[in-house]
Amino acid sequence: MNLLIALIVGAVSGYIASRILGGDGFGLLGNIVVGVIGGIIGDWIIREAKISMMSGIFGTFISSVGGAIVLLFLLGFLKTYTSGGKSARRR
């Protein structure tokens, strides 16, 4: 049951994070991956910053969305950086 909840929270978190940053989402599997990795990143950031966070599913969801936003921002930065400063989008 915990795995199912983690996958659902990951999918929703990945989708919301991509929408906040102006994307359209990555499909179900992509959103799950982004959300779960984002949850790990968000949990790490909250622990290292010693931020008091509410417990339960809502606190997990908030940290997962925050971590997913950080992950997507860093991936976008790396994509732009590795393209030699050119726009990552082709016209």
Summary of the structure (lengths in Angstrom):
residues: 91
radius of gyration: 14.1
end to end distance: 45.0
largest distance: 45.4
contacts: 275
relative contact order: 0.17
helix: 75%
strand: 0%
